[in-house]
């Protein structure tokens, strides 16, 4: 295996991993704070990609403006879904999971009816390539990698240092105690849904020029996110980052050396992690 | 026979008499499909009765379908032997999976059932030489003639699935009324409390899981031999989600919930005469309406109409 080939596979893995990180971080945030497996998260990602497609290809909006707009639109949608559908089932374990599944089916199904099953594509923003040790890396992918890293750093800093971020962590640790300290649980949840959905929207917008856009993206994405967050530790953002990168590298190297059968590895990792370390590689006991 | 006996007997007589009134293959096919779903969804309900949500029921239908396909086509067994074996094999796989995983509480069980279901589906996809791969396996034989009844039209299939459903129903009623059923619901109410009074909750959770997957296996086996075809496309995460929501729409609190949910969810898209693409949207809307307006499922509708607010867990 030559160095350039290795770098190629490595960068592919990094790229794929950051894709998973982008989608899984918002999903994990919701579970960590609201104790909800938000199956609709993948559909928000799908809608983010479609929003970018419509804005760029049909309305001629600048790509970066479309990225911001998609984040805002999807964040607003997330808040609406929370207010009308998730909040009534907030403290009920199983019903909240089922309502999230229902919303995912509804959005995915409507997406199929409205947009049709044909693949759409968003024209690339950057077209050049960079050569590193003989490996060819597209600029487009480098931009996505940098943006993903930027978003993750911003999210981590926000949760760690901002007042509202600290409120989120307080609610995640002990909802009643946080409420007694005067933290509005409901407004914290609303904010958490907005941030998580904005991240899904950003993921959709960032990945739209790289992959095809179609209404089936959502379910596929949320299942990947589920795998990632279980490996990393449900509810942990560092866990989602580590789990996403790990899955990205496993799949990239697996596809190169093992072929198609690689898609099974993620699920086997989930089973092994849940059997031996149910809190995930980076979760707390 | 009292009033209670009549309420149970009337639907039974009506179902037995259906082919005397109509032999329309389309209608019989709908009823057979309902029967296939019901058998599997009863399995979801018994697992739910211990407070576990499975997101991988389709995997056990797949195990049943492929086990009985291989047993009849490669081993040469008769359907009548392969069919119960398919249930037992599904149940055995559930035991292997359930034993280590059911100690993990809450949402993790749902995730692990889902992950395992995807593993099963991907094994089928990636093992074309034995399991037919993406294309599936065609020409699965229909059940061989028994008591000089040959399975050449839909009517014998109708009676067969009716018999299977009746058997499943009787088992479910028996479980509900027995000590085991009481223990299941005590675990559902509070597993810590159940454990504190000396109930081996692991044993009962595994029992419920194996029992539920047994019926998924039977349902899968019938499916394969009825359609003469099986493919991994039938056993995706969607199939598992449908099993779960059919149970919830019908009402997981009652033994009549699964067949009611299966019948309703099979009939609605047909009655609306819409294309298959609309199915997820329709199912999602029904599910959302049920969750907001009738959390106990359709089975609680008569009580609700009579104004009795029965509390359903």
Interface residues (C-beta under 8 A of the other chain):
Chain A: X37 X85 X88 X89 X93 X94 X95 X97 X98 X99 X101 X102 X103 X105 X106 X108 X109 X110 X112 X113 X219 X223 X226 X227 X230 X234 X260 X261 X263 X264 X267 X268 X270 X271 X274 X275 X278
Chain B: X53 X100 X101 X104 X106 X107 X108 X110 X111 X112 X114 X115 X116 X118 X119 X122 X123 X126 X237 X241 X244 X245 X248 X277 X278 X279 X280 X281 X283 X284 X285 X287 X288 X291 X292 X295
